[in-house]
Amino acid sequence: MNNWIIKDNKLVKEFKFKDFNESLIFINKIGHEAESLNHHPTIINTYNSVVIELWTHSENKVTELDHLLKEKIDQIRSSIIK
């Protein structure tokens, strides 16, 4: 999965990394952004694969805040790939 898709009324994207350590670095960086926005994604990690699901729970839909976090997540991913 290369681009964000809408699935079950959520923004969803899978990210692949070289190993488990790199995926954890990514997750931790997302955690810092999520805390600063007070908006927390669902994160599913299996070894080098990280699946992110974004939606605003209180509204049960994708909102502008989800799109903002999506952009920040893509920037984090870009910063990890050298």
mmCIF file of the N, C-alpha and C atoms, coordinates in Angstrom:
data_MODEL
# 
_entry.id   MODEL 
# 
loop_
_atom_site.group_PDB 
_atom_site.id 
_atom_site.type_symbol 
_atom_site.label_atom_id 
_atom_site.label_alt_id 
_atom_site.label_comp_id 
_atom_site.label_asym_id 
_atom_site.label_entity_id 
_atom_site.label_seq_id 
_atom_site.pdbx_PDB_ins_code 
_atom_site.Cartn_x 
_atom_site.Cartn_y 
_atom_site.Cartn_z 
_atom_site.occupancy 
_atom_site.B_iso_or_equiv 
_atom_site.pdbx_formal_charge 
_atom_site.auth_seq_id 
_atom_site.auth_comp_id 
_atom_site.auth_asym_id 
_atom_site.auth_atom_id 
_atom_site.pdbx_PDB_model_num 
ATOM 1   N N  . MET A 1 1  ? 0.856   -1.169 0.000  1.00 0.00 ? 1  MET A N  1 
ATOM 2   C CA . MET A 1 1  ? 0.000   0.000  0.000  1.00 0.00 ? 1  MET A CA 1 
ATOM 3   C C  . MET A 1 1  ? 0.903   1.233  0.000  1.00 0.00 ? 1  MET A C  1 
ATOM 4   N N  . ASN A 1 2  ? 0.865   2.016  -1.056 1.00 0.00 ? 2  ASN A N  1 
ATOM 5   C CA . ASN A 1 2  ? 1.743   3.174  -1.160 1.00 0.00 ? 2  ASN A CA 1 
ATOM 6   C C  . ASN A 1 2  ? 1.078   4.479  -0.761 1.00 0.00 ? 2  ASN A C  1 
ATOM 7   N N  . ASN A 1 3  ? -0.175  4.627  -1.058 1.00 0.00 ? 3  ASN A N  1 
ATOM 8   C CA . ASN A 1 3  ? -0.892  5.863  -0.766 1.00 0.00 ? 3  ASN A CA 1 
ATOM 9   C C  . ASN A 1 3  ? -1.916  5.639  0.331  1.00 0.00 ? 3  ASN A C  1 
ATOM 10  N N  . TRP A 1 4  ? -2.332  6.727  0.934  1.00 0.00 ? 4  TRP A N  1 
ATOM 11  C CA . TRP A 1 4  ? -3.412  6.654  1.905  1.00 0.00 ? 4  TRP A CA 1 
ATOM 12  C C  . TRP A 1 4  ? -4.692  6.288  1.168  1.00 0.00 ? 4  TRP A C  1 
ATOM 13  N N  . ILE A 1 5  ? -5.452  5.384  1.736  1.00 0.00 ? 5  ILE A N  1 
ATOM 14  C CA . ILE A 1 5  ? -6.749  5.006  1.173  1.00 0.00 ? 5  ILE A CA 1 
ATOM 15  C C  . ILE A 1 5  ? -7.821  5.237  2.235  1.00 0.00 ? 5  ILE A C  1 
ATOM 16  N N  . ILE A 1 6  ? -9.052  5.307  1.798  1.00 0.00 ? 6  ILE A N  1 
ATOM 17  C CA . ILE A 1 6  ? -10.185 5.342  2.721  1.00 0.00 ? 6  ILE A CA 1 
ATOM 18  C C  . ILE A 1 6  ? -10.716 3.914  2.819  1.00 0.00 ? 6  ILE A C  1 
ATOM 19  N N  . LYS A 1 7  ? -10.726 3.402  4.039  1.00 0.00 ? 7  LYS A N  1 
ATOM 20  C CA . LYS A 1 7  ? -11.229 2.048  4.281  1.00 0.00 ? 7  LYS A CA 1 
ATOM 21  C C  . LYS A 1 7  ? -12.032 2.082  5.569  1.00 0.00 ? 7  LYS A C  1 
ATOM 22  N N  . ASP A 1 8  ? -13.272 1.655  5.503  1.00 0.00 ? 8  ASP A N  1 
ATOM 23  C CA . ASP A 1 8  ? -14.153 1.654  6.677  1.00 0.00 ? 8  ASP A CA 1 
ATOM 24  C C  . ASP A 1 8  ? -14.207 3.032  7.334  1.00 0.00 ? 8  ASP A C  1 
ATOM 25  N N  . ASN A 1 9  ? -14.286 4.063  6.510  1.00 0.00 ? 9  ASN A N  1 
ATOM 26  C CA . ASN A 1 9  ? -14.398 5.444  6.980  1.00 0.00 ? 9  ASN A CA 1 
ATOM 27  C C  . ASN A 1 9  ? -13.164 5.913  7.764  1.00 0.00 ? 9  ASN A C  1 
ATOM 28  N N  . LYS A 1 10 ? -11.996 5.357  7.389  1.00 0.00 ? 10 LYS A N  1 
ATOM 29  C CA . LYS A 1 10 ? -10.736 5.723  8.025  1.00 0.00 ? 10 LYS A CA 1 
ATOM 30  C C  . LYS A 1 10 ? -9.691  5.950  6.942  1.00 0.00 ? 10 LYS A C  1 
ATOM 31  N N  . LEU A 1 11 ? -8.723  6.830  7.219  1.00 0.00 ? 11 LEU A N  1 
ATOM 32  C CA . LEU A 1 11 ? -7.539  6.942  6.368  1.00 0.00 ? 11 LEU A CA 1 
ATOM 33  C C  . LEU A 1 11 ? -6.587  5.834  6.801  1.00 0.00 ? 11 LEU A C  1 
ATOM 34  N N  . VAL A 1 12 ? -6.113  5.046  5.838  1.00 0.00 ? 12 VAL A N  1 
ATOM 35  C CA . VAL A 1 12 ? -5.280  3.892  6.164  1.00 0.00 ? 12 VAL A CA 1 
ATOM 36  C C  . VAL A 1 12 ? -4.068  3.860  5.240  1.00 0.00 ? 12 VAL A C  1 
ATOM 37  N N  . LYS A 1 13 ? -2.912  3.541  5.830  1.00 0.00 ? 13 LYS A N  1 
ATOM 38  C CA . LYS A 1 13 ? -1.711  3.378  5.018  1.00 0.00 ? 13 LYS A CA 1 
ATOM 39  C C  . LYS A 1 13 ? -0.771  2.394  5.704  1.00 0.00 ? 13 LYS A C  1 
ATOM 40  N N  . GLU A 1 14 ? -0.119  1.568  4.882  1.00 0.00 ? 14 GLU A N  1 
ATOM 41  C CA . GLU A 1 14 ? 0.890   0.640  5.374  1.00 0.00 ? 14 GLU A CA 1 
ATOM 42  C C  . GLU A 1 14 ? 2.263   1.166  4.987  1.00 0.00 ? 14 GLU A C  1 
ATOM 43  N N  . PHE A 1 15 ? 3.179   1.125  5.932  1.00 0.00 ? 15 PHE A N  1 
ATOM 44  C CA . PHE A 1 15 ? 4.563   1.545  5.721  1.00 0.00 ? 15 PHE A CA 1 
ATOM 45  C C  . PHE A 1 15 ? 5.469   0.343  5.955  1.00 0.00 ? 15 PHE A C  1 
ATOM 46  N N  . LYS A 1 16 ? 6.487   0.181  5.116  1.00 0.00 ? 16 LYS A N  1 
ATOM 47  C CA . LYS A 1 16 ? 7.447   -0.908 5.259  1.00 0.00 ? 16 LYS A CA 1 
ATOM 48  C C  . LYS A 1 16 ? 8.812   -0.332 5.599  1.00 0.00 ? 16 LYS A C  1 
ATOM 49  N N  . PHE A 1 17 ? 9.535   -1.039 6.452  1.00 0.00 ? 17 PHE A N  1 
ATOM 50  C CA . PHE A 1 17 ? 10.858  -0.610 6.897  1.00 0.00 ? 17 PHE A CA 1 
ATOM 51  C C  . PHE A 1 17 ? 11.844  -1.750 6.748  1.00 0.00 ? 17 PHE A C  1 
ATOM 52  N N  . LYS A 1 18 ? 13.126  -1.425 6.918  1.00 0.00 ? 18 LYS A N  1 
ATOM 53  C CA . LYS A 1 18 ? 14.140  -2.464 6.725  1.00 0.00 ? 18 LYS A CA 1 
ATOM 54  C C  . LYS A 1 18 ? 14.135  -3.496 7.844  1.00 0.00 ? 18 LYS A C  1 
ATOM 55  N N  . ASP A 1 19 ? 13.705  -3.070 9.055  1.00 0.00 ? 19 ASP A N  1 
ATOM 56  C CA . ASP A 1 19 ? 13.682  -4.000 10.176 1.00 0.00 ? 19 ASP A CA 1 
ATOM 57  C C  . ASP A 1 19 ? 12.767  -3.466 11.279 1.00 0.00 ? 19 ASP A C  1 
ATOM 58  N N  . PHE A 1 20 ? 12.670  -4.240 12.356 1.00 0.00 ? 20 PHE A N  1 
ATOM 59  C CA . PHE A 1 20 ? 11.804  -3.899 13.472 1.00 0.00 ? 20 PHE A CA 1 
ATOM 60  C C  . PHE A 1 20 ? 12.248  -2.604 14.149 1.00 0.00 ? 20 PHE A C  1 
ATOM 61  N N  . ASN A 1 21 ? 13.536  -2.427 14.336 1.00 0.00 ? 21 ASN A N  1 
ATOM 62  C CA . ASN A 1 21 ? 14.052  -1.226 14.986 1.00 0.00 ? 21 ASN A CA 1 
ATOM 63  C C  . ASN A 1 21 ? 13.641  0.039  14.233 1.00 0.00 ? 21 ASN A C  1 
ATOM 64  N N  . GLU A 1 22 ? 13.754  0.021  12.924 1.00 0.00 ? 22 GLU A N  1 
ATOM 65  C CA . GLU A 1 22 ? 13.381  1.188  12.123 1.00 0.00 ? 22 GLU A CA 1 
ATOM 66  C C  . GLU A 1 22 ? 11.880  1.469  12.233 1.00 0.00 ? 22 GLU A C  1 
ATOM 67  N N  . SER A 1 23 ? 11.081  0.415  12.290 1.00 0.00 ? 23 SER A N  1 
ATOM 68  C CA . SER A 1 23 ? 9.637   0.623  12.433 1.00 0.00 ? 23 SER A CA 1 
ATOM 69  C C  . SER A 1 23 ? 9.314   1.235  13.799 1.00 0.00 ? 23 SER A C  1 
ATOM 70  N N  . LEU A 1 24 ? 10.053  0.855  14.839 1.00 0.00 ? 24 LEU A N  1 
ATOM 71  C CA . LEU A 1 24 ? 9.827   1.434  16.167 1.00 0.00 ? 24 LEU A CA 1 
ATOM 72  C C  . LEU A 1 24 ? 10.234  2.903  16.230 1.00 0.00 ? 24 LEU A C  1 
ATOM 73  N N  . ILE A 1 25 ? 11.300  3.260  15.547 1.00 0.00 ? 25 ILE A N  1 
ATOM 74  C CA . ILE A 1 25 ? 11.701  4.668  15.468 1.00 0.00 ? 25 ILE A CA 1 
ATOM 75  C C  . ILE A 1 25 ? 10.568  5.481  14.857 1.00 0.00 ? 25 ILE A C  1 
ATOM 76  N N  . PHE A 1 26 ? 10.001  4.971  13.779 1.00 0.00 ? 26 PHE A N  1 
ATOM 77  C CA . PHE A 1 26 ? 8.869   5.621  13.101 1.00 0.00 ? 26 PHE A CA 1 
ATOM 78  C C  . PHE A 1 26 ? 7.682   5.782  14.050 1.00 0.00 ? 26 PHE A C  1 
ATOM 79  N N  . ILE A 1 27 ? 7.327   4.709  14.734 1.00 0.00 ? 27 ILE A N  1 
ATOM 80  C CA . ILE A 1 27 ? 6.190   4.736  15.649 1.00 0.00 ? 27 ILE A CA 1 
ATOM 81  C C  . ILE A 1 27 ? 6.413   5.753  16.766 1.00 0.00 ? 27 ILE A C  1 
ATOM 82  N N  . ASN A 1 28 ? 7.605   5.786  17.325 1.00 0.00 ? 28 ASN A N  1 
ATOM 83  C CA . ASN A 1 28 ? 7.888   6.736  18.405 1.00 0.00 ? 28 ASN A CA 1 
ATOM 84  C C  . ASN A 1 28 ? 7.799   8.181  17.933 1.00 0.00 ? 28 ASN A C  1 
ATOM 85  N N  . LYS A 1 29 ? 8.261   8.447  16.725 1.00 0.00 ? 29 LYS A N  1 
ATOM 86  C CA . LYS A 1 29 ? 8.157   9.804  16.189 1.00 0.00 ? 29 LYS A CA 1 
ATOM 87  C C  . LYS A 1 29 ? 6.693   10.187 15.954 1.00 0.00 ? 29 LYS A C  1 
ATOM 88  N N  . ILE A 1 30 ? 5.905   9.241  15.489 1.00 0.00 ? 30 ILE A N  1 
ATOM 89  C CA . ILE A 1 30 ? 4.471   9.493  15.334 1.00 0.00 ? 30 ILE A CA 1 
ATOM 90  C C  . ILE A 1 30 ? 3.852   9.794  16.694 1.00 0.00 ? 30 ILE A C  1 
ATOM 91  N N  . GLY A 1 31 ? 4.267   9.067  17.697 1.00 0.00 ? 31 GLY A N  1 
ATOM 92  C CA . GLY A 1 31 ? 3.741   9.277  19.041 1.00 0.00 ? 31 GLY A CA 1 
ATOM 93  C C  . GLY A 1 31 ? 3.951   10.697 19.527 1.00 0.00 ? 31 GLY A C  1 
ATOM 94  N N  . HIS A 1 32 ? 5.122   11.263 19.265 1.00 0.00 ? 32 HIS A N  1 
ATOM 95  C CA . HIS A 1 32 ? 5.400   12.643 19.680 1.00 0.00 ? 32 HIS A CA 1 
ATOM 96  C C  . HIS A 1 32 ? 4.479   13.625 18.950 1.00 0.00 ? 32 HIS A C  1 
ATOM 97  N N  . GLU A 1 33 ? 4.296   13.416 17.649 1.00 0.00 ? 33 GLU A N  1 
ATOM 98  C CA . GLU A 1 33 ? 3.386   14.293 16.877 1.00 0.00 ? 33 GLU A CA 1 
ATOM 99  C C  . GLU A 1 33 ? 1.951   14.143 17.360 1.00 0.00 ? 33 GLU A C  1 
ATOM 100 N N  . ALA A 1 34 ? 1.532   12.905 17.583 1.00 0.00 ? 34 ALA A N  1 
ATOM 101 C CA . ALA A 1 34 ? 0.162   12.651 18.027 1.00 0.00 ? 34 ALA A CA 1 
ATOM 102 C C  . ALA A 1 34 ? -0.104  13.336 19.367 1.00 0.00 ? 34 ALA A C  1 
ATOM 103 N N  . GLU A 1 35 ? 0.853   13.274 20.276 1.00 0.00 ? 35 GLU A N  1 
ATOM 104 C CA . GLU A 1 35 ? 0.696   13.931 21.568 1.00 0.00 ? 35 GLU A CA 1 
ATOM 105 C C  . GLU A 1 35 ? 0.601   15.443 21.405 1.00 0.00 ? 35 GLU A C  1 
ATOM 106 N N  . SER A 1 36 ? 1.430   16.007 20.539 1.00 0.00 ? 36 SER A N  1 
ATOM 107 C CA . SER A 1 36 ? 1.411   17.467 20.364 1.00 0.00 ? 36 SER A CA 1 
ATOM 108 C C  . SER A 1 36 ? 0.081   17.932 19.773 1.00 0.00 ? 36 SER A C  1 
ATOM 109 N N  . LEU A 1 37 ? -0.559  17.083 18.976 1.00 0.00 ? 37 LEU A N  1 
ATOM 110 C CA . LEU A 1 37 ? -1.858  17.422 18.379 1.00 0.00 ? 37 LEU A CA 1 
ATOM 111 C C  . LEU A 1 37 ? -3.041  16.937 19.233 1.00 0.00 ? 37 LEU A C  1 
ATOM 112 N N  . ASN A 1 38 ? -2.728  16.142 20.264 1.00 0.00 ? 38 ASN A N  1 
ATOM 113 C CA . ASN A 1 38 ? -3.756  15.484 21.066 1.00 0.00 ? 38 ASN A CA 1 
ATOM 114 C C  . ASN A 1 38 ? -4.729  14.724 20.161 1.00 0.00 ? 38 ASN A C  1 
ATOM 115 N N  . HIS A 1 39 ? -4.134  13.989 19.220 1.00 0.00 ? 39 HIS A N  1 
ATOM 116 C CA . HIS A 1 39 ? -4.905  13.209 18.250 1.00 0.00 ? 39 HIS A CA 1 
ATOM 117 C C  . HIS A 1 39 ? -4.125  11.924 17.998 1.00 0.00 ? 39 HIS A C  1 
ATOM 118 N N  . HIS A 1 40 ? -4.695  10.794 18.358 1.00 0.00 ? 40 HIS A N  1 
ATOM 119 C CA . HIS A 1 40 ? -3.933  9.551  18.432 1.00 0.00 ? 40 HIS A CA 1 
ATOM 120 C C  . HIS A 1 40 ? -4.431  8.510  17.429 1.00 0.00 ? 40 HIS A C  1 
ATOM 121 N N  . PRO A 1 41 ? -3.538  8.068  16.536 1.00 0.00 ? 41 PRO A N  1 
ATOM 122 C CA . PRO A 1 41 ? -3.918  7.079  15.526 1.00 0.00 ? 41 PRO A CA 1 
ATOM 123 C C  . PRO A 1 41 ? -3.920  5.666  16.095 1.00 0.00 ? 41 PRO A C  1 
ATOM 124 N N  . THR A 1 42 ? -4.559  4.783  15.369 1.00 0.00 ? 42 THR A N  1 
ATOM 125 C CA . THR A 1 42 ? -4.391  3.357  15.619 1.00 0.00 ? 42 THR A CA 1 
ATOM 126 C C  . THR A 1 42 ? -3.135  2.937  14.865 1.00 0.00 ? 42 THR A C  1 
ATOM 127 N N  . ILE A 1 43 ? -2.225  2.266  15.561 1.00 0.00 ? 43 ILE A N  1 
ATOM 128 C CA . ILE A 1 43 ? -0.958  1.831  14.977 1.00 0.00 ? 43 ILE A CA 1 
ATOM 129 C C  . ILE A 1 43 ? -0.845  0.326  15.165 1.00 0.00 ? 43 ILE A C  1 
ATOM 130 N N  . ILE A 1 44 ? -0.665  -0.382 14.053 1.00 0.00 ? 44 ILE A N  1 
ATOM 131 C CA . ILE A 1 44 ? -0.501  -1.837 14.082 1.00 0.00 ? 44 ILE A CA 1 
ATOM 132 C C  . ILE A 1 44 ? 0.884   -2.149 13.541 1.00 0.00 ? 44 ILE A C  1 
ATOM 133 N N  . ASN A 1 45 ? 1.705   -2.790 14.362 1.00 0.00 ? 45 ASN A N  1 
ATOM 134 C CA . ASN A 1 45 ? 3.092   -3.086 13.986 1.00 0.00 ? 45 ASN A CA 1 
ATOM 135 C C  . ASN A 1 45 ? 3.322   -4.588 13.954 1.00 0.00 ? 45 ASN A C  1 
ATOM 136 N N  . THR A 1 46 ? 3.817   -5.075 12.825 1.00 0.00 ? 46 THR A N  1 
ATOM 137 C CA . THR A 1 46 ? 4.255   -6.455 12.690 1.00 0.00 ? 46 THR A CA 1 
ATOM 138 C C  . THR A 1 46 ? 5.641   -6.441 12.068 1.00 0.00 ? 46 THR A C  1 
ATOM 139 N N  . TYR A 1 47 ? 6.642   -6.693 12.878 1.00 0.00 ? 47 TYR A N  1 
ATOM 140 C CA . TYR A 1 47 ? 8.053   -6.658 12.511 1.00 0.00 ? 47 TYR A CA 1 
ATOM 141 C C  . TYR A 1 47 ? 8.409   -5.373 11.768 1.00 0.00 ? 47 TYR A C  1 
ATOM 142 N N  . ASN A 1 48 ? 8.504   -5.404 10.440 1.00 0.00 ? 48 ASN A N  1 
ATOM 143 C CA . ASN A 1 48 ? 8.923   -4.216 9.677  1.00 0.00 ? 48 ASN A CA 1 
ATOM 144 C C  . ASN A 1 48 ? 7.756   -3.509 8.990  1.00 0.00 ? 48 ASN A C  1 
ATOM 145 N N  . SER A 1 49 ? 6.548   -3.896 9.317  1.00 0.00 ? 49 SER A N  1 
ATOM 146 C CA . SER A 1 49 ? 5.349   -3.311 8.717  1.00 0.00 ? 49 SER A CA 1 
ATOM 147 C C  . SER A 1 49 ? 4.578   -2.528 9.777  1.00 0.00 ? 49 SER A C  1 
ATOM 148 N N  . VAL A 1 50 ? 4.190   -1.305 9.410  1.00 0.00 ? 50 VAL A N  1 
ATOM 149 C CA . VAL A 1 50 ? 3.394   -0.463 10.308 1.00 0.00 ? 50 VAL A CA 1 
ATOM 150 C C  . VAL A 1 50 ? 2.164   -0.002 9.534  1.00 0.00 ? 50 VAL A C  1 
ATOM 151 N N  . VAL A 1 51 ? 0.987   -0.310 10.054 1.00 0.00 ? 51 VAL A N  1 
ATOM 152 C CA . VAL A 1 51 ? -0.262  0.137  9.461  1.00 0.00 ? 51 VAL A CA 1 
ATOM 153 C C  . VAL A 1 51 ? -0.838  1.220  10.371 1.00 0.00 ? 51 VAL A C  1 
ATOM 154 N N  . ILE A 1 52 ? -1.165  2.354  9.761  1.00 0.00 ? 52 ILE A N  1 
ATOM 155 C CA . ILE A 1 52 ? -1.736  3.485  10.487 1.00 0.00 ? 52 ILE A CA 1 
ATOM 156 C C  . ILE A 1 52 ? -3.187  3.655  10.056 1.00 0.00 ? 52 ILE A C  1 
ATOM 157 N N  . GLU A 1 53 ? -4.070  3.841  11.029 1.00 0.00 ? 53 GLU A N  1 
ATOM 158 C CA . GLU A 1 53 ? -5.475  4.162  10.767 1.00 0.00 ? 53 GLU A CA 1 
ATOM 159 C C  . GLU A 1 53 ? -5.778  5.487  11.442 1.00 0.00 ? 53 GLU A C  1 
ATOM 160 N N  . LEU A 1 54 ? -6.337  6.414  10.676 1.00 0.00 ? 54 LEU A N  1 
ATOM 161 C CA . LEU A 1 54 ? -6.684  7.736  11.192 1.00 0.00 ? 54 LEU A CA 1 
ATOM 162 C C  . LEU A 1 54 ? -8.166  8.014  11.005 1.00 0.00 ? 54 LEU A C  1 
ATOM 163 N N  . TRP A 1 55 ? -8.813  8.441  12.065 1.00 0.00 ? 55 TRP A N  1 
ATOM 164 C CA . TRP A 1 55 ? -10.161 8.978  12.023 1.00 0.00 ? 55 TRP A CA 1 
ATOM 165 C C  . TRP A 1 55 ? -10.414 9.645  13.368 1.00 0.00 ? 55 TRP A C  1 
ATOM 166 N N  . THR A 1 56 ? -11.324 10.557 13.374 1.00 0.00 ? 56 THR A N  1 
ATOM 167 C CA . THR A 1 56 ? -11.644 11.276 14.602 1.00 0.00 ? 56 THR A CA 1 
ATOM 168 C C  . THR A 1 56 ? -12.743 10.508 15.319 1.00 0.00 ? 56 THR A C  1 
ATOM 169 N N  . HIS A 1 57 ? -12.374 9.868  16.412 1.00 0.00 ? 57 HIS A N  1 
ATOM 170 C CA . HIS A 1 57 ? -13.286 8.977  17.133 1.00 0.00 ? 57 HIS A CA 1 
ATOM 171 C C  . HIS A 1 57 ? -14.560 9.699  17.564 1.00 0.00 ? 57 HIS A C  1 
ATOM 172 N N  . SER A 1 58 ? -14.420 10.921 18.055 1.00 0.00 ? 58 SER A N  1 
ATOM 173 C CA . SER A 1 58 ? -15.592 11.645 18.568 1.00 0.00 ? 58 SER A CA 1 
ATOM 174 C C  . SER A 1 58 ? -16.602 11.969 17.474 1.00 0.00 ? 58 SER A C  1 
ATOM 175 N N  . GLU A 1 59 ? -16.140 12.058 16.225 1.00 0.00 ? 59 GLU A N  1 
ATOM 176 C CA . GLU A 1 59 ? -17.049 12.354 15.109 1.00 0.00 ? 59 GLU A CA 1 
ATOM 177 C C  . GLU A 1 59 ? -17.289 11.135 14.227 1.00 0.00 ? 59 GLU A C  1 
ATOM 178 N N  . ASN A 1 60 ? -16.545 10.062 14.503 1.00 0.00 ? 60 ASN A N  1 
ATOM 179 C CA . ASN A 1 60 ? -16.627 8.814  13.733 1.00 0.00 ? 60 ASN A CA 1 
ATOM 180 C C  . ASN A 1 60 ? -16.488 9.045  12.234 1.00 0.00 ? 60 ASN A C  1 
ATOM 181 N N  . LYS A 1 61 ? -15.525 9.914  11.884 1.00 0.00 ? 61 LYS A N  1 
ATOM 182 C CA . LYS A 1 61 ? -15.239 10.170 10.476 1.00 0.00 ? 61 LYS A CA 1 
ATOM 183 C C  . LYS A 1 61 ? -13.845 10.793 10.370 1.00 0.00 ? 61 LYS A C  1 
ATOM 184 N N  . VAL A 1 62 ? -13.384 10.916 9.153  1.00 0.00 ? 62 VAL A N  1 
ATOM 185 C CA . VAL A 1 62 ? -12.104 11.574 8.880  1.00 0.00 ? 62 VAL A CA 1 
ATOM 186 C C  . VAL A 1 62 ? -12.334 13.083 8.883  1.00 0.00 ? 62 VAL A C  1 
ATOM 187 N N  . THR A 1 63 ? -11.485 13.804 9.621  1.00 0.00 ? 63 THR A N  1 
ATOM 188 C CA . THR A 1 63 ? -11.603 15.253 9.714  1.00 0.00 ? 63 THR A CA 1 
ATOM 189 C C  . THR A 1 63 ? -10.291 15.912 9.283  1.00 0.00 ? 63 THR A C  1 
ATOM 190 N N  . GLU A 1 64 ? -10.283 17.227 9.309  1.00 0.00 ? 64 GLU A N  1 
ATOM 191 C CA . GLU A 1 64 ? -9.068  17.975 8.954  1.00 0.00 ? 64 GLU A CA 1 
ATOM 192 C C  . GLU A 1 64 ? -7.898  17.603 9.855  1.00 0.00 ? 64 GLU A C  1 
ATOM 193 N N  . LEU A 1 65 ? -8.174  17.315 11.111 1.00 0.00 ? 65 LEU A N  1 
ATOM 194 C CA . LEU A 1 65 ? -7.111  16.920 12.031 1.00 0.00 ? 65 LEU A CA 1 
ATOM 195 C C  . LEU A 1 65 ? -6.444  15.629 11.571 1.00 0.00 ? 65 LEU A C  1 
ATOM 196 N N  . ASP A 1 66 ? -7.214  14.718 11.021 1.00 0.00 ? 66 ASP A N  1 
ATOM 197 C CA . ASP A 1 66 ? -6.654  13.473 10.478 1.00 0.00 ? 66 ASP A CA 1 
ATOM 198 C C  . ASP A 1 66 ? -5.754  13.761 9.284  1.00 0.00 ? 66 ASP A C  1 
ATOM 199 N N  . HIS A 1 67 ? -6.188  14.678 8.432  1.00 0.00 ? 67 HIS A N  1 
ATOM 200 C CA . HIS A 1 67 ? -5.374  15.034 7.271  1.00 0.00 ? 67 HIS A CA 1 
ATOM 201 C C  . HIS A 1 67 ? -4.082  15.732 7.698  1.00 0.00 ? 67 HIS A C  1 
ATOM 202 N N  . LEU A 1 68 ? -4.151  16.541 8.744  1.00 0.00 ? 68 LEU A N  1 
ATOM 203 C CA . LEU A 1 68 ? -2.951  17.192 9.263  1.00 0.00 ? 68 LEU A CA 1 
ATOM 204 C C  . LEU A 1 68 ? -1.972  16.151 9.801  1.00 0.00 ? 68 LEU A C  1 
ATOM 205 N N  . LEU A 1 69 ? -2.460  15.209 10.592 1.00 0.00 ? 69 LEU A N  1 
ATOM 206 C CA . LEU A 1 69 ? -1.577  14.170 11.122 1.00 0.00 ? 69 LEU A CA 1 
ATOM 207 C C  . LEU A 1 69 ? -1.050  13.282 10.005 1.00 0.00 ? 69 LEU A C  1 
ATOM 208 N N  . LYS A 1 70 ? -1.868  13.014 9.008  1.00 0.00 ? 70 LYS A N  1 
ATOM 209 C CA . LYS A 1 70 ? -1.428  12.224 7.845  1.00 0.00 ? 70 LYS A CA 1 
ATOM 210 C C  . LYS A 1 70 ? -0.214  12.875 7.187  1.00 0.00 ? 70 LYS A C  1 
ATOM 211 N N  . GLU A 1 71 ? -0.264  14.177 6.977  1.00 0.00 ? 71 GLU A N  1 
ATOM 212 C CA . GLU A 1 71 ? 0.858   14.896 6.363  1.00 0.00 ? 71 GLU A CA 1 
ATOM 213 C C  . GLU A 1 71 ? 2.100   14.815 7.237  1.00 0.00 ? 71 GLU A C  1 
ATOM 214 N N  . LYS A 1 72 ? 1.920   14.951 8.541  1.00 0.00 ? 72 LYS A N  1 
ATOM 215 C CA . LYS A 1 72 ? 3.059   14.870 9.453  1.00 0.00 ? 72 LYS A CA 1 
ATOM 216 C C  . LYS A 1 72 ? 3.661   13.470 9.453  1.00 0.00 ? 72 LYS A C  1 
ATOM 217 N N  . ILE A 1 73 ? 2.818   12.448 9.377  1.00 0.00 ? 73 ILE A N  1 
ATOM 218 C CA . ILE A 1 73 ? 3.299   11.065 9.317  1.00 0.00 ? 73 ILE A CA 1 
ATOM 219 C C  . ILE A 1 73 ? 4.099   10.842 8.037  1.00 0.00 ? 73 ILE A C  1 
ATOM 220 N N  . ASP A 1 74 ? 3.621   11.343 6.919  1.00 0.00 ? 74 ASP A N  1 
ATOM 221 C CA . ASP A 1 74 ? 4.366   11.204 5.662  1.00 0.00 ? 74 ASP A CA 1 
ATOM 222 C C  . ASP A 1 74 ? 5.712   11.926 5.737  1.00 0.00 ? 74 ASP A C  1 
ATOM 223 N N  . GLN A 1 75 ? 5.756   13.068 6.399  1.00 0.00 ? 75 GLN A N  1 
ATOM 224 C CA . GLN A 1 75 ? 7.027   13.794 6.576  1.00 0.00 ? 75 GLN A CA 1 
ATOM 225 C C  . GLN A 1 75 ? 7.985   12.997 7.456  1.00 0.00 ? 75 GLN A C  1 
ATOM 226 N N  . ILE A 1 76 ? 7.455   12.383 8.499  1.00 0.00 ? 76 ILE A N  1 
ATOM 227 C CA . ILE A 1 76 ? 8.295   11.546 9.365  1.00 0.00 ? 76 ILE A CA 1 
ATOM 228 C C  . ILE A 1 76 ? 8.872   10.399 8.558  1.00 0.00 ? 76 ILE A C  1 
ATOM 229 N N  . ARG A 1 77 ? 8.036   9.748  7.758  1.00 0.00 ? 77 ARG A N  1 
ATOM 230 C CA . ARG A 1 77 ? 8.516   8.638  6.929  1.00 0.00 ? 77 ARG A CA 1 
ATOM 231 C C  . ARG A 1 77 ? 9.621   9.089  5.993  1.00 0.00 ? 77 ARG A C  1 
ATOM 232 N N  . SER A 1 78 ? 9.439   10.229 5.379  1.00 0.00 ? 78 SER A N  1 
ATOM 233 C CA . SER A 1 78 ? 10.462  10.762 4.462  1.00 0.00 ? 78 SER A CA 1 
ATOM 234 C C  . SER A 1 78 ? 11.765  11.032 5.181  1.00 0.00 ? 78 SER A C  1 
ATOM 235 N N  . SER A 1 79 ? 11.687  11.447 6.434  1.00 0.00 ? 79 SER A N  1 
ATOM 236 C CA . SER A 1 79 ? 12.906  11.771 7.189  1.00 0.00 ? 79 SER A CA 1 
ATOM 237 C C  . SER A 1 79 ? 13.670  10.512 7.596  1.00 0.00 ? 79 SER A C  1 
ATOM 238 N N  . ILE A 1 80 ? 12.995  9.380  7.640  1.00 0.00 ? 80 ILE A N  1 
ATOM 239 C CA . ILE A 1 80 ? 13.648  8.123  8.024  1.00 0.00 ? 80 ILE A CA 1 
ATOM 240 C C  . ILE A 1 80 ? 14.371  7.499  6.838  1.00 0.00 ? 80 ILE A C  1 
ATOM 241 N N  . ILE A 1 81 ? 13.830  7.658  5.650  1.00 0.00 ? 81 ILE A N  1 
ATOM 242 C CA . ILE A 1 81 ? 14.466  7.116  4.439  1.00 0.00 ? 81 ILE A CA 1 
ATOM 243 C C  . ILE A 1 81 ? 15.603  8.042  4.044  1.00 0.00 ? 81 ILE A C  1 
ATOM 244 N N  . LYS A 1 82 ? 16.778  7.518  3.970  1.00 0.00 ? 82 LYS A N  1 
ATOM 245 C CA . LYS A 1 82 ? 17.955  8.309  3.582  1.00 0.00 ? 82 LYS A CA 1 
ATOM 246 C C  . LYS A 1 82 ? 18.473  7.870  2.246  1.00 0.00 ? 82 LYS A C  1 
# 
